[in-house]
Amino acid sequence: MLRCSNVCLRYLGAGTRIHSAGSQALLKASALPRSRFDSFQRNASSATQPYPFDTENDYSEQWDRNRERRPRVRQVGTGLEDSYRNVRLSETLSYSRKQKKRARREIRGDNKEVDLLMELSKGRSLPEGVNPTVVNKELQWLKDPKELSNRVARLLDAGQVPLAVAMIRKSESLRIDSSAAWNRLLGHCFKRGAPLAAFKFYNDMKKRARAPTDRTYTVMLRGLCLRSRQSVKHVELAKRVYQQLLSPSSGVQPSHYHHHAMLEVCGTYHDMDALWDVIGKLPENGRSKPNAQTFTVILMALRNSFDNDIESIPEDKMELRKKKRESFIRDSKRIWLEIITQWQKGQLEIDNELVGAMATVLSDPMDELNSYNVLALFNQTMGIPILLSQPKDLSMKGSAQGKWEAAVRASKDRPNYTNWQSLNSESDAADEEELEDIPFEEEGNHGLEDENAWEHNLEGVFDPVDKVNTADGPSFLVPNNMVLNHILTVCRILSKGTAAGRGYWNLFTLDEKGYNVKPDEGNFHEYLRLLRISRSSHTAVDVIKQQMVPAGLVEGKTFHIAMSCCLRDRTNPNVLVNAQALLSLMKDTLPLPDPRPLKSFIDLSDALTENPQWLLGLRGLEDIDQNSTNLTMMGRNMRWALHKTVIASLEPHINRLYESMKQQADLPPPSFSAPSPSADAVNGFLAVEFMIKAREMLDKCLGSQFEDIITKSDRDWVAPLAIKLRMFSKSEVANKLRKAHIRPLTHHYLSEKAAETEDAQSC
């Protein structure tokens, strides 16, 4: 047997070892240090979640996919490569929380693997089918606990679970430290959805006089957060492990990792009684006393429990939903009062992640007052001025924009509530009586008097703290991209928050005496959404042209949001000029246009056509004699001038999409799975829908409506373009392209680079 440090390659050929060494060298030469990514992750406007990849293998696989992408041309002013921008999975705290929750619900493997693990966990002898000679030979070179752990991990990933189990059990008889190997096996059981097998191996380990380490308890508690294929009581099992950890006989000092893992189990399965029980037993002093991350986990557990409760309440029971929201906010404010009290005394160091978690708790489109409290929260912890007056109505009420966003979110998955009874029914009355009969009480049964005292204290929970930034007091936190994203979101859902949102944008990004925060993609997109509410299409164009393009942060989504801003600002006489400017910027910055803003541009022209009064003052059209006495002819001339301008603006984008789509349609069906789409590829379904809509517009222009207006030269220009798009109306072509990713061609990149060079020379 070869004495090789990489034990997983012992039985492979030399060519495989050379290929593996080359891949590792390439990875080390190309990948950035992990600390740099961690720094970006902490300051990004996305959710403050842990590193998105569990192992180095996951990271290398993502890097291998990203390094095949074409490097972006514009990199001036950005300190982060495109591949690392694409690693960020979200732009909002809510989305990242849902993604993390969904990842916990995914199970690898199948029931056969669960049955195999259960069978192996029951026996204590050599598993059937495993050659003892192979086990002894393997362990001959695995005296080091780390090497043994790595070898077991590779065997588990390769599906050789019996051999891995046999090696672990045999190593115990050889007096090899196998704690890390046991941890690998336990983690593998949880990932495959077999917690019962994990507990059987856990007991087997203890019977072999192998005491659990601090890492073992962490693996057990975190593993119970994952979804399983076996029916178990996750919280009950976690409490058993947690009690063993807290026992003086465990020999392990509990740390933040253990407390946080136990809190996550309670939050994942929405067991608030167990959560408060764990919180009450947390140490008040020492190294493992609650820190900022502890309170972050608690707040997010409360938020997850509230979301779970709201999903089970029908939309027509608004009073019950309101009571749930009030109870949730009250509990969160009590937690925050404890945080601020300790912070003011110097007993706790808070961070942006904790403040962001509290902002997520408060922000809600249907709760305008608590959404405003997000601004007070940032003023309290960071000294950011409040540029908006407090809502006068203190009741839990949403703004018009907030109600609309809540309705849109609910319409995506709206069940049928026609069978639900009214609020005056007996069952609903019983529910209300049950809520009234069980008032919230603190531990020790303090009663309603203490409850009223708590309510009085919570009124000023977000008031400014005394002696901040002094020698005897705490220091303000430094705002980052996440804070800016929260503020823009709050200003968007408040009734009169758009002007304040623009003021915050200038304070954070443009004012030299401000906070000098460098916006990321999430900040720009959230600001564009704010501009859409205020119908500021011209400002949206300026933001993209003056800030996003120089920073190299434009993508198809950028123009999609900006074009929707123009669609909302359709009464503006300059809206057509602004929309054309967006299409021109997209042509110069993207190798392949996004179909969504192109389709919105056609929708904008349709809206203008249906309202002739808007065409009278519309800029960007050909000169039309508005003194004509024939109003019918003047209206037709204006509509034709609009269609002609729209076709001229869309033509270069149509040609680019046509070239790429035609090549994709001519390709034979792949005999293997298609590679992952590049960052510059567009969705085939959206591209086909736009081409069909563009052809409908062209056919309308060639119809009888403009028959006596269109000139021969214009007809010769429009007709070939319409004929060219007929291929996408064929069912076989359309069905093939709808399932594909349309990739740009080589000369599309060259034309983009030429446009950027021309812009640089003009500057």
C-alpha positions in Angstrom: 0.0 0.0 0.0 1.3 3.4 -0.9 2.2 5.8 1.9 0.3 8.8 0.6 -0.9 11.7 2.7 -4.1 11.9 0.6 -5.5 8.5 1.7 -8.5 8.8 -0.6 -6.2 8.3 -3.6 -4.3 5.2 -2.5 -6.2 2.8 -4.7 -6.4 5.2 -7.7 -4.1 5.6 -10.6 -1.3 8.1 -10.9 -3.2 10.2 -13.5 -5.9 10.8 -11.0 -3.5 12.0 -8.4 -1.9 14.3 -10.9 -5.3 15.7 -11.9 -6.2 16.2 -8.2 -3.0 18.0 -7.4 -3.5 20.3 -10.4 -7.0 21.1 -9.4 -5.9 21.9 -5.8 -3.1 24.1 -7.1 -5.5 25.9 -9.4 -7.9 26.5 -6.6 -5.2 27.9 -4.3 -3.9 30.1 -7.1 -7.3 31.5 -8.0 -9.5 31.6 -4.9 -9.4 34.6 -2.6 -8.8 34.3 1.1 -11.8 33.3 3.0 -11.4 36.2 5.4 -12.1 38.6 2.6 -15.4 37.0 1.8 -16.3 36.9 5.5 -15.6 40.7 5.7 -17.9 41.3 2.7 -20.6 39.0 4.1 -20.7 40.9 7.3 -21.1 44.3 5.5 -23.4 43.2 2.7 -27.0 44.3 2.5 -28.0 40.7 2.5 -28.8 38.7 5.6 -26.1 38.2 8.2 -25.9 34.4 7.8 -22.9 32.1 8.3 -20.6 31.1 5.5 -22.9 29.6 2.8 -20.7 26.6 2.1 -20.3 23.8 4.7 -17.1 22.3 3.4 -14.2 23.3 1.3 -15.4 20.9 -1.4 -18.6 22.9 -1.7 -16.6 26.1 -2.0 -14.3 24.7 -4.7 -17.3 23.4 -6.7 -18.9 26.9 -6.7 -15.6 28.4 -7.6 -15.1 26.0 -10.5 -18.5 27.0 -11.8 -17.8 30.7 -11.4 -14.4 30.9 -12.9 -15.8 29.7 -16.2 -17.8 32.9 -16.5 -16.7 35.7 -18.6 -15.1 38.4 -16.5 -17.0 41.6 -16.4 -15.4 44.4 -18.4 -16.2 47.2 -16.0 -14.4 46.6 -12.7 -13.4 50.2 -11.9 -14.4 51.2 -8.4 -15.4 47.7 -7.2 -13.3 45.7 -4.7 -15.1 42.5 -5.2 -15.1 40.1 -8.2 -18.3 39.2 -10.0 -18.0 35.6 -8.9 -18.2 36.7 -5.3 -21.1 38.9 -6.0 -22.9 36.0 -7.4 -22.1 33.9 -4.3 -24.5 36.2 -2.4 -27.9 34.5 -2.6 -30.1 37.3 -1.4 -30.7 40.9 -1.0 -32.9 41.0 2.1 -32.9 39.5 5.5 -36.2 37.8 5.0 -35.2 36.0 1.8 -32.0 34.7 3.4 -33.8 33.5 6.4 -36.2 31.6 4.2 -33.3 30.1 2.2 -31.6 28.9 5.3 -34.8 27.4 6.6 -35.4 25.7 3.3 -31.8 24.3 3.3 -32.5 22.7 6.7 -35.5 21.0 5.3 -33.7 19.3 2.4 -32.6 15.7 3.0 -29.8 13.9 1.2 -30.1 10.3 0.4 -33.1 8.0 0.5 -34.8 5.5 2.8 -32.4 2.8 1.8 -29.5 4.7 3.4 -31.6 5.3 6.5 -32.3 1.5 6.8 -28.6 0.8 6.3 -27.6 3.2 9.0 -30.1 1.8 11.4 -28.9 -1.8 10.7 -25.3 -0.7 11.2 -26.1 1.1 14.4 -27.7 -1.9 16.0 -24.8 -4.3 15.6 -21.6 -4.0 17.6 -19.5 -6.4 15.6 -17.9 -6.2 12.2 -20.5 -5.3 9.6 -21.4 -7.9 7.0 -19.4 -7.7 3.8 -16.4 -5.9 5.3 -13.0 -7.6 5.0 -11.2 -7.3 8.3 -7.9 -7.4 6.4 -8.9 -4.2 4.6 -9.8 -2.5 7.9 -6.5 -3.5 9.5 -4.5 -2.3 6.5 -6.4 1.0 6.5 -5.8 1.6 10.2 -2.1 0.8 9.8 -1.6 4.2 8.3 -4.2 6.1 10.2 -2.7 6.6 13.7 -3.3 10.3 13.6 -6.9 11.2 14.7 -7.2 13.9 12.0 -6.2 11.5 9.2 -8.6 9.0 10.5 -11.4 11.5 10.6 -10.7 12.7 7.0 -10.6 9.1 5.8 -13.9 8.3 7.4 -15.5 11.4 5.9 -14.4 10.4 2.4 -15.7 6.9 2.9 -19.0 8.2 4.0 -19.3 10.6 1.1 -18.4 7.7 -1.3 -21.2 5.6 0.2 -18.8 3.1 1.9 -20.6 3.4 5.2 -20.0 -0.2 6.5 -16.3 0.2 6.0 -16.3 3.6 7.8 -18.2 2.1 10.8 -15.9 -0.9 10.9 -12.8 1.4 11.0 -14.2 3.5 13.8 -15.1 0.5 16.0 -11.8 -1.2 15.3 -9.9 2.0 16.1 -11.4 1.9 19.6 -9.8 -1.5 20.3 -6.5 -0.2 19.0 -6.7 2.7 21.4 -6.7 5.3 18.6 -8.4 8.6 19.5 -11.5 8.4 17.3 -13.6 11.2 18.7 -13.4 13.2 15.5 -14.3 10.2 13.4 -17.4 9.5 15.6 -18.4 13.1 15.0 -18.2 12.6 11.3 -20.4 9.5 11.5 -23.0 11.3 13.7 -23.1 14.3 11.3 -23.5 11.9 8.4 -26.5 10.3 10.0 -28.2 13.6 10.6 -27.6 14.8 7.0 -29.1 11.6 5.7 -32.2 12.1 7.8 -31.5 9.3 10.4 -31.4 10.9 13.8 -32.3 7.6 15.5 -29.3 6.0 14.0 -27.2 8.9 15.2 -28.4 8.4 18.7 -27.7 4.7 18.6 -24.1 5.4 17.4 -23.9 8.0 20.1 -24.8 5.5 22.8 -22.5 2.9 21.2 -19.7 5.4 21.4 -20.3 6.0 25.1 -20.4 2.3 25.8 -17.0 2.0 24.3 -15.7 4.4 27.0 -15.4 7.2 24.4 -16.7 10.3 26.2 -18.5 13.0 24.1 -16.4 16.0 23.4 -17.6 19.6 23.1 -17.7 19.1 19.3 -19.9 16.0 19.7 -22.5 17.9 21.6 -22.5 20.6 19.0 -22.9 18.0 16.2 -25.8 16.4 18.0 -27.7 19.6 18.7 -27.1 21.2 15.3 -28.1 17.9 13.6 -31.5 18.0 15.3 -32.2 21.2 13.5 -32.2 19.3 10.2 -35.2 17.5 8.7 -35.3 13.8 9.2 -36.9 10.8 7.5 -37.7 9.3 10.9 -40.5 10.3 13.2 -38.8 11.7 16.2 -39.4 14.5 18.8 -36.5 16.8 17.9 -36.9 19.2 20.8 -37.2 16.4 23.4 -34.1 14.7 22.1 -32.2 18.0 22.0 -33.2 18.7 25.6 -31.8 15.3 26.7 -28.5 16.0 25.0 -28.5 19.5 26.4 -29.1 18.3 30.0 -26.3 15.8 29.7 -24.0 18.7 28.6 -25.0 20.8 31.5 -24.4 18.0 34.0 -21.2 18.4 36.0 -20.3 14.8 35.1 -20.1 15.5 31.4 -16.6 17.0 31.8 -17.4 19.5 29.1 -17.6 23.3 29.6 -20.8 24.6 27.8 -20.1 27.3 25.3 -21.9 29.6 23.1 -22.0 27.0 20.3 -24.0 24.7 22.5 -26.4 27.3 23.7 -27.0 28.7 20.2 -27.5 25.2 18.8 -30.1 24.4 21.4 -31.9 27.7 20.8 -31.9 27.0 17.1 -33.6 23.7 17.7 -36.3 25.3 19.7 -36.7 28.0 17.0 -36.7 25.6 14.1 -39.6 23.6 15.5 -41.4 26.6 17.1 -41.3 25.3 20.7 -41.4 28.6 22.5 -41.9 27.1 25.9 -38.6 25.2 25.5 -37.0 28.3 24.1 -37.9 30.4 27.2 -36.8 27.6 29.4 -33.4 27.5 27.8 -33.1 31.3 28.0 -33.9 31.3 31.7 -31.1 28.8 32.4 -28.4 30.7 30.4 -25.5 31.8 32.7 -25.5 35.5 33.6 -21.7 35.6 34.0 -18.7 33.9 32.7 -17.4 33.1 29.2 -20.6 31.6 28.0 -23.0 34.3 29.1 -25.3 35.6 26.4 -23.6 37.7 23.7 -24.8 39.5 20.6 -25.1 36.3 18.6 -27.2 34.7 21.4 -29.7 37.5 21.3 -29.7 37.4 17.5 -30.6 33.7 17.5 -33.4 34.4 20.0 -34.9 37.2 18.0 -34.8 35.2 14.8 -36.4 32.2 16.6 -39.3 34.5 17.7 -39.7 35.8 14.2 -39.8 32.2 12.7 -42.4 31.2 15.3 -44.5 34.2 14.5 -44.3 33.5 10.8 -45.4 29.9 11.5 -48.4 31.0 13.6 -49.5 33.6 11.0 -49.6 30.9 8.2 -52.2 29.0 10.1 -54.5 32.0 10.6 -56.9 32.9 7.8 -56.6 36.3 6.2 -60.1 37.3 7.2 -59.3 36.9 10.9 -57.4 40.1 11.0 -58.0 40.7 14.7 -56.4 37.4 15.6 -53.5 38.2 13.4 -53.2 41.6 15.0 -53.1 40.0 18.5 -50.4 37.6 17.4 -48.3 40.4 16.0 -48.7 42.5 19.1 -47.6 39.7 21.3 -44.6 39.0 19.1 -43.6 42.6 19.1 -44.0 42.8 22.9 -41.8 39.8 23.5 -39.2 41.2 21.1 -39.2 44.6 22.8 -38.6 43.0 26.1 -35.6 41.2 24.7 -34.3 44.4 23.2 -34.8 46.3 26.5 -32.5 43.7 28.2 -30.0 44.2 25.4 -29.9 48.0 25.6 -29.7 47.9 29.4 -26.6 45.6 29.3 -25.1 47.6 26.4 -25.5 50.9 28.4 -23.8 49.4 31.4 -20.9 48.0 29.3 -21.9 44.4 30.0 -22.7 43.6 26.3 -21.2 44.4 23.0 -23.8 44.6 20.2 -23.1 44.3 16.5 -24.8 45.1 13.2 -26.1 41.6 12.9 -28.1 41.9 16.2 -29.4 45.3 15.2 -30.4 44.0 11.8 -32.2 41.1 13.4 -34.3 43.5 15.5 -35.0 45.6 12.4 -36.3 42.5 10.7 -38.6 41.9 13.6 -40.0 45.4 13.5 -40.3 45.9 9.8 -43.7 44.8 8.4 -45.7 46.4 5.5 -48.9 46.1 7.6 -47.4 47.8 10.7 -46.4 51.3 9.9 -45.6 52.4 13.5 -43.2 49.6 14.3 -41.7 50.0 10.8 -41.0 53.6 11.8 -39.3 52.3 15.0 -36.6 50.8 12.7 -35.4 54.3 12.1 -35.5 55.0 15.9 -33.6 51.7 16.4 -30.7 52.9 14.1 -30.8 56.3 15.8 -30.4 54.6 19.2 -27.5 52.3 18.2 -25.7 54.2 15.4 -26.7 57.8 15.8 -28.4 58.0 12.4 -30.7 61.0 12.3 -34.4 60.4 11.8 -35.5 62.3 8.7 -39.2 61.3 9.0 -41.9 62.3 11.4 -43.5 59.6 13.5 -46.9 58.3 12.3 -49.8 59.9 14.2 -51.9 56.8 14.4 -50.5 54.6 17.1 -52.6 51.6 16.2 -51.1 48.7 14.2 -51.9 50.0 10.7 -50.2 49.7 7.4 -49.6 52.3 4.7 -51.2 52.0 1.2 -47.9 50.8 -0.3 -47.5 48.3 2.6 -51.0 46.9 2.1 -50.4 46.5 -1.6 -47.1 44.7 -1.0 -48.7 42.4 1.6 -51.6 41.6 -0.8 -49.2 40.8 -3.6 -47.2 38.5 -1.3 -50.3 36.8 -0.2 -51.7 36.4 -3.7 -48.7 34.2 -4.7 -50.1 31.4 -2.5 -53.6 32.3 -1.6 -55.8 29.4 -0.3 -59.6 29.3 -0.5 -61.1 30.7 2.6 -64.8 30.6 1.4 -65.6 27.9 4.0 -64.2 29.9 7.0 -66.8 31.3 9.4 -67.1 34.9 10.4 -65.5 36.5 13.4 -68.9 36.4 15.2 -69.1 32.6 15.1 -69.0 30.5 18.2 -65.7 28.9 17.4 -64.0 32.2 16.9 -65.6 33.6 20.1 -64.1 30.6 22.0 -60.7 31.4 20.5 -61.0 34.9 21.7 -62.1 33.9 25.2 -59.2 31.5 25.4 -56.8 34.3 24.5 -58.4 36.6 27.1 -58.3 33.9 29.8 -54.5 33.4 29.5 -52.8 36.8 30.0 -49.1 36.9 29.5 -47.2 36.7 32.8 -43.6 36.9 33.6 -41.9 34.1 35.5 -43.0 34.1 39.1 -46.7 35.0 38.3 -46.3 38.7 38.7 -49.8 39.4 37.3 -51.4 42.2 35.4 -49.9 44.9 37.5 -46.4 43.9 36.4 -47.7 43.5 32.9 -48.9 47.1 32.8 -45.6 48.2 34.3 -43.8 46.4 31.5 -46.0 48.0 28.9 -45.1 51.4 30.4 -41.4 50.7 30.2 -41.5 49.4 26.7 -42.9 52.7 25.3 -39.4 54.3 25.3 -37.4 51.2 24.5 -36.0 52.8 21.3 -35.2 56.2 22.9 -31.6 57.5 22.6 -29.2 56.1 25.2 -27.3 58.5 27.4 -23.5 58.8 27.5 -23.0 57.2 24.1 -19.5 57.8 22.5 -18.2 59.0 25.8 -15.5 57.6 28.1 -18.1 56.1 30.5 -20.6 54.9 27.9 -20.9 52.6 24.9 -19.9 53.5 21.4 -22.1 53.9 18.3 -21.9 51.1 15.7 -20.7 52.0 12.2 -23.5 51.8 9.6 -23.0 49.4 6.7 -24.8 48.2 3.6 -27.3 46.1 5.6 -28.3 49.2 7.6 -28.9 51.2 4.4 -30.9 48.4 2.9 -33.2 48.3 6.0 -33.7 52.0 6.0 -34.6 52.1 2.3 -37.1 49.3 2.8 -38.7 51.1 5.7 -38.9 54.3 3.8 -40.5 52.5 0.9 -43.4 51.0 2.9 -44.1 54.1 5.0 -46.8 56.6 3.8 -44.5 59.6 3.5 -41.1 57.9 3.4 -39.9 58.4 -0.2 -38.5 61.9 0.4 -36.7 60.7 3.5 -35.4 57.7 1.6 -33.7 59.9 -0.9 -32.3 62.0 1.9 -30.9 58.8 3.5 -29.4 57.8 0.2 -27.5 61.1 -0.1 -26.4 60.9 3.5 -25.0 57.4 3.1 -23.5 57.4 -0.4 -23.1 60.9 -1.8 -22.5 63.3 1.1 -18.8 63.7 1.8 -19.6 64.4 5.4 -21.9 61.4 5.6 -21.3 57.8 6.3 -19.5 57.1 2.9 -21.1 53.7 2.5 -20.3 52.1 -0.8 -23.6 50.7 -2.2 -23.8 47.2 -3.3 -26.3 45.6 -5.7 -28.9 45.1 -3.1 -28.7 48.8 -2.0 -29.0 50.0 -5.6 -32.0 47.8 -6.3 -33.8 48.8 -3.1 -33.2 52.5 -3.9 -34.6 51.9 -7.4 -37.7 50.4 -5.9 -38.0 53.5 -3.7 -37.8 55.7 -6.8 -40.5 53.6 -8.4 -42.9 54.5 -5.6 -42.1 58.2 -6.1 -42.3 58.0 -9.9 -38.8 59.3 -10.3 -37.8 57.7 -13.6 -35.2 60.4 -14.4 -33.5 59.9 -11.1 -33.4 56.2 -11.7 -31.6 56.8 -15.0 -29.1 59.0 -13.3 -28.4 56.5 -10.5 -27.7 53.7 -13.1 -25.6 55.9 -15.3 -23.6 57.8 -12.7 -23.2 55.3 -9.9 -24.0 51.7 -11.0 -22.3 51.6 -14.4 -19.0 53.0 -13.2 -19.1 50.5 -10.3 -19.8 47.6 -12.7 -22.9 46.5 -10.8 -25.5 46.6 -13.5 -27.5 43.4 -14.5 -30.8 42.6 -16.1 -32.7 43.0 -12.9 -31.4 46.6 -12.6 -33.1 47.6 -15.9 -36.2 45.6 -15.1 -36.8 47.6 -11.9 -35.9 50.9 -13.6 -38.2 50.3 -16.5 -41.0 49.5 -14.1 -40.3 52.9 -12.6 -40.9 54.4 -16.1 -44.1 52.4 -16.5 -45.3 53.9 -13.2 -44.2 57.4 -14.3 -46.1 57.3 -17.6 -47.7 60.7 -17.2 -44.3 62.3 -17.2 -43.7 64.1 -20.6 -40.0 62.8 -20.5 -40.9 59.2 -19.7 -40.2 58.0 -23.3 -36.8 59.7 -23.2 -35.9 58.2 -19.9 -37.0 54.7 -21.1 -34.9 55.1 -24.2 -31.9 56.1 -22.1 -32.3 52.9 -20.1 -32.4 50.7 -23.3 -29.3 52.5 -24.5 -27.5 51.8 -21.2 -28.5 48.2 -21.3 -27.2 47.8 -24.9 -23.8 49.3 -23.8 -23.4 47.3 -20.6 -25.0 43.9 -21.1 -23.9 41.5 -23.9 -27.5 40.2 -24.1 -30.5 42.3 -23.1 -32.9 41.2 -20.4 -36.3 40.5 -22.0 -38.3 41.9 -19.0 -37.4 45.6 -19.4 -38.0 45.2 -23.2 -41.4 43.8 -22.6 -42.1 46.6 -20.1 -41.1 49.1 -22.7 -43.8 47.8 -25.1 -46.3 47.9 -22.2 -45.3 51.5 -21.7 -46.0 52.3 -25.4 -49.4 50.6 -25.1 -50.3 52.6 -22.1 -49.4 55.8 -23.9 -51.3 54.8 -27.0 -54.4 54.2 -25.0 -54.2 57.7 -23.6 -53.8 60.2 -26.4 -53.8 63.1 -24.0 -50.4 62.0 -22.8 -49.0 62.0 -26.3 -49.6 65.7 -26.8 -46.8 66.8 -24.6 -44.6 63.6 -24.9 -41.0 64.4 -25.7 -38.9 62.1 -27.9 -41.3 61.8 -30.9 -41.0 63.2 -34.4 -42.4 66.7 -35.0 -46.1 66.5 -35.6 -48.4 69.3 -36.7 -50.5 69.7 -33.6 -52.4 72.6 -35.3 -54.2 70.3 -37.6 -58.0 70.5 -37.6 -58.4 66.8 -38.3 -58.0 65.4 -34.8 -58.4 61.8 -35.9 -55.5 62.1 -38.3 -53.4 63.9 -35.8 -54.0 61.1 -33.3 -53.0 58.4 -35.8 -49.9 60.3 -36.7 -48.9 60.6 -33.0 -49.5 56.9 -32.4 -47.5 55.9 -35.5 -44.6 58.2 -34.4 -44.7 56.5 -31.0 -44.6 53.0 -32.6 -41.8 54.0 -34.9 -39.7 55.3 -32.0 -40.4 52.2 -30.0 -39.4 49.9 -32.9 -36.2 51.9 -33.5 -35.2 51.6 -29.8 -36.0 47.9 -29.7 -34.4 46.8 -33.0 -30.8 46.4 -31.8 -32.0 44.4 -28.8 -34.2 42.2 -30.9 -31.4 41.5 -33.3 -29.1 40.4 -30.5 -31.7 38.1 -29.0 -32.6 36.7 -32.4 -29.0 35.7 -33.1 -28.5 33.9 -29.8 -32.0 32.3 -29.9 -31.6 31.1 -33.5 -28.3 29.5 -32.7 -29.8 27.8 -29.6 -32.8 26.6 -31.7 -30.5 25.1 -34.3 -28.5 23.1 -31.8 -29.3 19.4 -31.4 -30.8 18.3 -28.1 -27.9 17.6 -25.6 -27.1 14.0 -24.8 -26.0 15.0 -21.3 -27.2 17.4 -18.7 -26.8 21.0 -19.7 -24.1 23.0 -17.9 -25.1 25.7 -15.4 -26.1 29.0 -17.1 -23.5 31.8 -17.1 -24.2 35.1 -15.5 -24.9 36.7 -18.8 -27.5 34.2 -20.0 -31.2 35.1 -20.1 -34.2 33.0 -19.4 -35.5 31.3 -22.5 -39.2 31.5 -21.5 -39.0 35.3 -21.0 -37.1 35.7 -24.3 -39.8 33.8 -26.2 -42.6 35.8 -24.6 -40.9 39.0 -25.5 -40.3 38.0 -29.1 -44.0 37.0 -29.5 -45.1 40.3 -28.0 -42.7 42.2 -30.3 -44.1 40.4 -33.3 -47.7 41.3 -32.3 -46.7 45.0 -32.1 -45.0 44.8 -35.5 -48.0 43.1 -37.1 -50.2 45.8 -35.6 -48.1 48.5 -37.2 -48.3 46.8 -40.6 -52.1 46.4 -40.3 -54.9 48.5 -41.7 -54.7 51.0 -38.8 -51.7 52.7 -40.3 -52.1 51.6 -43.9 -52.4 55.1 -45.3 -49.8 56.6 -43.0 -46.8 54.3 -43.2 -44.4 55.0 -46.0 -42.9 52.4 -48.3 -39.4 52.8 -46.7 -40.9 52.3 -43.3 -42.8 49.2 -44.4 -39.6 47.8 -46.0 -37.9 48.4 -42.7 -40.6 46.9 -40.4 -41.9 44.0 -42.5 -38.6 42.0 -42.6 -38.3 42.3 -38.9 -41.8 41.0 -38.3 -41.2 38.1 -40.7 -37.9 37.2 -38.9 -39.8 36.8 -35.6 -42.4 34.4 -37.0 -40.1 31.4 -36.2 -40.7 31.9 -32.5 -44.5 31.4 -33.0 -43.8 27.8 -34.0 -44.7 25.5 -31.2 -41.6 23.2 -31.6 -39.2 26.1 -31.6 -40.9 27.9 -28.8 -41.1 24.9 -26.6 -37.4 24.1 -27.1 -36.3 27.7 -26.3 -38.6 28.1 -23.3 -36.6 25.3 -21.5 -33.2 26.7 -22.5 -30.9 29.4 -21.3 -30.0 31.8 -24.0 -26.3 32.6 -24.0 -24.7 35.6 -25.7 -22.4 35.1 -28.7 -18.7 36.1 -28.9 -19.3 39.2 -30.9 -21.8 40.4 -28.4 -19.0 40.7 -25.8 -16.9 42.5 -28.4 -19.6 45.1 -29.2 -20.1 45.7 -25.4 -16.4 46.2 -25.0 -16.2 48.6 -27.9 -19.1 50.7 -26.5 -17.2 50.9 -23.1 -14.0 51.9 -24.9 -15.9 54.7 -26.7 -17.4 55.9 -23.5 -14.0 56.0 -21.9 -12.5 58.0 -24.8 -15.4 60.5 -24.7 -14.8 61.0 -21.0 
